Amino acid sequence: MRSSEFGAVVRKDCRELFGSTSFALLLLVAGPLAGMSFIAAVHAYAEASAPGALASALSPLDGVLVPAFGAYDLLITFLVPFVAIRLVATEKQSGALALLLQSPVRITSQLAAKFIALLAAWAVCLVPAAMMLVLWCGYGGHVSFAETANLLLGHTLRYAVTCSLAIAAASMLNGAASAAIAVLSFTIGTWALDFFATGRGGWIATAAQYTPSAMLRQFERGLLRLDVVLVPVVASIVLLVIAAAFLDLRVSARARALRVAVAIAIGALAITAIPTNRSADVSEDRRNSFSPADERLLRSIETPLTIRVHLAAEDPRANDYERNVLTKLRRTLRELRVEYPYAGRSALFENDERYGTIIYRIGSKETVSRSTTEEIVLDDVETLAGLTLPQRGEASYPGYPLNASPRGAATFFYVVWPLLVMASWLLQRRR
């Protein structure tokens, strides 16, 4: 296949996508939805910037970027699948797929062309996000490049997985409606798994780490994990290979099943081979890391640390402990084992004297604590390991309070953007 033939297929898919009514509606919704999230975030940030203890620790990542980009989370979950499904479903229903299979462009290349077109569409969808950043900087707001790029990467990976899943569903099922229901059912299933795995250990908790919502939360915290980046990439490739197997009408059902099985097996092996302890804290306030002195001490512990958490999943202390302590320990220690005795049941109203305790064990030594505070946990672990406690200073993060109003945001997102989208769609349809 020559590059000119592949380029022609990419241009064809781009014309179909950018000229479709579904994509125009997606853009029409993207602007006002992003604008509404951005304006609400700026107002809330201004209220929190009033003089006080909270203002000194304000982070634009939590206060503005994450809630503003939450609009894209809704778009990817509920609207993007319909746009991606249309690229495949229309060719199947119109009979164009049979003609395309006779062209010199292989089916895998045709799917790659559709994926490139969808990535180009994603770039257009991010124009309101770019405008949000421009407006925020114009107000005098602070933006960290590393935090912003990491958050954008998280949403992009989720978009890629959603598009790949939609293409695979449209390839396997007859009709766009059936494919859309399948994608939304998968999304609801991941929400249920994420909820069910809260406060539980074992394979359920491990699997729940890689649901789209759970992976996105890692990026929203300013944490860049190698496995959270590579798992969506591998999953997208496997889904596209499965889609290619179903779209190739020239192969038998047995050959198609073999291709799907091989793709799933290779993808599973690739995911299990990805290291889970490689990560980088790109947050400006180092929220995912201990102090450098504590990290050096913890990395010197060679014996595995076992933590037994006697807290129910519904207990707010369990969530705080997971977010503020366990996340950092997993990044720092060589080997960490976390056990949840109350996994699978609620223990909030049980008469158990052990409830609320957290047991730390290194080798034959053990200590019990009821605190979920980071500094106390560090003291317990380092004392248990026989280490000398370091001197800890105050946090150096300055905070970026800003009492600003979202000037000009409503005009752009509610008026200018819809007019631009409608004008571009009419021009594309005329061409």
Secondary structure by P-SEA (a helix, b strand, c coil): ccaaaaaaaaaaaaaaaaacaaaaaaaaaaaaaaaaaaaaaaaaaaaaccccccccccccccccccccaaaaaaaacccaaaaaaaacaaaaaaaaaaaaaaccccaaaaaaaaaaaaaaaaaaaaaaaaaaaaaaaaabbbbbaaaaaaaaaaaaaaaaaaaaaaaaaaaacccaaaaaaaaaaaaaaaaaaaaaacccccaaaaaacccaaaaaaaaaaccccaaaaaaaaaaaaaaaaaaaaaacccccaaaaaaaaaaaaaaaaaaaaaccccccccccccccccccaaaaaaaaacccbbbbbbccccccaaaaaaaaccaaaaaacccbbbbbbccccccccccccccccbbbbbccccccccccccaaaaaaaaaaaaccccccccccccbbbbbbccccaaaaaaccaaaaaaaaaaaaaaac
